[in-house]
Amino acid sequence: MAAKGDKPLIFHVGSQVLYTQAHILGAEYIGPSSSPEGVERLRKRAESLPRTQSIVLYCGCCPWSKSPNVTPAYNELRRMGFKKLKVLYIPNDFGTDWADKGYPVTKGQ
């Protein structure tokens, strides 16, 4: 359990287009982790973080069962020794399961 005030980092591991259209307030754009370049960007962003850092990953590009980005990102962070990892379950897509439900979003870079 996170200590009081210990906010997790939120990493968007999907496409730039989706991130620009709408993303979770405070989320950092990492990029698609379905590519070696995306995994490398994630690795570089995370390498200096304490391994006790809470991190939430999400993509939202497509139905959960077809997401090409969440599993590679999760596996890489676990391999790096991060223990406080969560993946946001988005059953269909970010628009339907987050934005359309009125959860806070922001747009742009």
N, C-alpha and C positions, 0 to 999 in steps of 0.2 A: 504494500500500500504506500502511496506517495505521501510524503510529509506535507503538512499544511503549507500551502503556498508553493509547493513543488510542482510547477506546471510542466506538463510534458511538451517536448518538441513535437510538432506535427509536420510530417514530411509527405508532400504530394509526389507520388512516384508514377504519375501518369503523364499525358502529353501536355505540351505547352499551350496548345489551343484550348483544351479543357480548363487548364489552370487560369488562363486569361479570361475566359467566359465567366467563370465563377469558381471560387474555392473557399474552403473553410477559413474563417477569419484567423489570421496568425500563422497559417500554414506556409511552409517554405517549399518552393518549387525545387525538386531534385531532378525530375525528368524520368522518362520511362526506364525502368530497371529490367526490361526485357532484352536490352542490348548490353554488350560489354561496356560501352561508353557510359550508359546510365548507371550501371553497377559501380564503375570507377568514380563517377561524380558523387554517388552516395558514400563510397568508401572515404573519399577525400573530405567530405563534409563531416563525417562521423569520427575520423581518426583522432582528433584532438579532444573529443568529448570523454568525460568520465564514463566508465562502463556501467555506472549506476544511474545514468541519465534515463529518464522515462521518455520513450519515443512511441508515437502513434503513426502508423503508416496507412495511407489510403490512396486509391486510384480512382475508381468510379467510372471508368471508361465503358464498361460493359457488365453483363451479369457476373456476379461473384465467381461462379463456376468456370468462367472463361477468361478471367483476368490474367494477362500475361506478365503483369508487373509486380504484384504484391509478393508472391512467393520468392522470386529472386532477391528482392530487397530484404525481406524477412530473413532468409537464409544467410545472406551476406552479413547482416548485423549480428545474428547469432554466432556466426563463425568468428566475428571480431570480438566476441565476448560480452555483448550487451544482453542483459537479463530482463530488463524492464521494457519489453516490447509488447505492443498491442497492434492489432490490425483492425481498422474500422470495417465492420461488416456492412457492405452496401449490396443488397440483394440484386438490384437491377442496374441502376446507374446513378450517378451523382445528382442529376437533375430530378429524377423521380423520387429518390430515397432521401434526399437532403434538401435541396433548394426548394422544390415544390411543396415540401412540408413546412416551410417557413423557418427552418434553422438558419442561423446567421451565415451569410456569405459576403464576400467582397469580390470585386472584379478588377481586372488589370494585372499588371506585372507585380 
